[in-house]
Structures are given as structure tokens and as C-alpha cells.
Amino acid sequence: MSNEHSEQEKELMREEDSKLDAIAAVVIILSLTAAAYFWVSSQ
């Protein structure tokens, strides 16, 4: 029973990691987009 519970916990951690990865990717993309926009607009 405890083994099954630990598998559920592992799945939950994987889902949380996926959410954090997705948020980090969006933040990086937005940062690069903003940097490119300001670099082009200053040219």
C-alpha cells in the first residue's frame, strides 16, 4: 500500500516539475522577446 502511495507522490512531483518547466520556458521566451524588441527598436 505504501509503495502505491509513493508512486502517486512521484507522479504528483513530476506534474509539478512539468508545470515549473512550462512556466520557466514561458518566462524565458517572454524575456528574449522583450530583449529582441528593445534591441530592434533602439536600432
C-alpha positions in Angstrom: 0.0 0.0 0.0 2.8 2.4 0.9 4.5 1.5 -2.4 1.5 2.6 -4.4 1.3 5.8 -2.4 4.9 6.7 -3.1 4.2 6.1 -6.9 1.3 8.6 -6.6 3.6 11.1 -4.9 6.2 10.6 -7.6 3.6 11.3 -10.3 2.5 14.4 -8.4 6.1 15.7 -8.2 6.5 15.0 -12.0 3.4 17.0 -12.7 4.6 19.9 -10.5 8.0 19.8 -12.2 6.3 19.9 -15.6 4.3 23.0 -14.5 7.5 24.7 -13.3 9.3 23.8 -16.5 6.5 25.3 -18.6 6.4 28.5 -16.5 10.2 28.8 -16.8 10.0 28.3 -20.6 7.3 31.0 -20.9 9.3 33.4 -18.8 12.5 32.8 -20.8 10.6 33.2 -24.1 9.0 36.5 -23.0 12.3 37.8 -21.7 14.0 37.0 -25.0 11.1 38.5 -27.0 11.3 41.7 -24.9 15.0 41.9 -25.3 14.8 41.5 -29.1 12.0 44.1 -29.3 14.0 46.7 -27.3 17.2 45.9 -29.3 15.4 46.3 -32.7 13.6 49.4 -31.6 16.8 51.1 -30.5 18.5 50.5 -33.9 
